[in-house]
Structures are given as structure tokens and as C-alpha cells.
Amino acid sequence: MSGATNSQLSDAAQHTTMRIGQVADRVGVNTKTIRYYESIELLPEPMRNAAGYRMYTAADAERLSFIRTAQRLGLTLDEIREVLVVREQEQTPCGYVLGLLQRHASELDQRITEMQQLRDELTDLVIGAGDYAGAESAVYCGVIQHRAGAINRSG
């Protein structure tokens, strides 16, 4: 139905279509995002009415909702595209999606560990800042330069 004009749409389809602003509001995305998804082919080119307005179906809204939720869960647009390709081949992509989600959860665990280590390092710097903050030999900031020197000596 891609590229169909208003006269080519059935009466039922005309009553179940939405313009871009309507589908954007329904899904909670901005219209530029919808156009972007179309440009990178995550969303098929929509039908257009006689005036040239994009017309979307409930299936388009459902696909947009899936894309948005998958992104929120950490999937990249390329990973989402792969899921959609599997689905378009009339296969259930849930096993593939679970693998992606497990990998992303593991990556998050690693990032959390790194962030906790950084938090501890920053806390130590703040506690010891008085010793280095006013260092006359510092070109920029004694706190950071002292830390950089400690890293250079240990690394």
C-alpha cells in the first residue's frame, strides 16, 4: 500500500488512518523522529492522501511503539532493524531479542562497576582537594593535575 493515493484507499482504510501528528501523539514521539525512521527504513514509506499528507495505520503506530520501547531498553537502531527483518520474514524474533537484552544487561553491569569506581575516585579527590587546590605550581587546577601525576606515575 506504500505510495497509495487517497482515491486508492478503501473506505475502511481511510477511517483507520492517522496523519503524522496524530500518530506521533499516540506513540509519544516527535514527527521528525518518524520521518527519520522512514529515511533509514525502520518504518515503511506511508500511504499519502490526495493532498500529499502521510497517512499511517494502527500497524504503523504499533511498529513505532515497538521501536521506541526497544530503544529505551538499549537496543541500537541497527539491532532493531535486524529484529524487524526477522519479523517481516514471519518469524518470531524473541530468542534473538533475549540474547540482545542479556548482552546489554551485561554491558550495563560493567558500566555500573566503572561508574562506581569513578565515583569513589571523585570522592577521594574531593576529600583531598584542600591539599592541592591552591598549589602554586599548578597551571590549571592542582586537584586534577595532582591526580594526573599520580596516574602517570602508576601507569
Secondary structure, DSSP 4 states (H G I P E B T S, - for coil): -TT--GGGS-HHHHHT-EEHHHHHHHHT--HHHHHHHHHTTSSPPPEE-TT--EEE-HHHHHHHHHHHHHHHTT--HHHHHHHHHHHHTT---HHHHHHHHHHHHHHHHHHHHHHHHHHHHHHHHHHHHHHHTT-TT-SS-HHHHHHHHHHHHH-
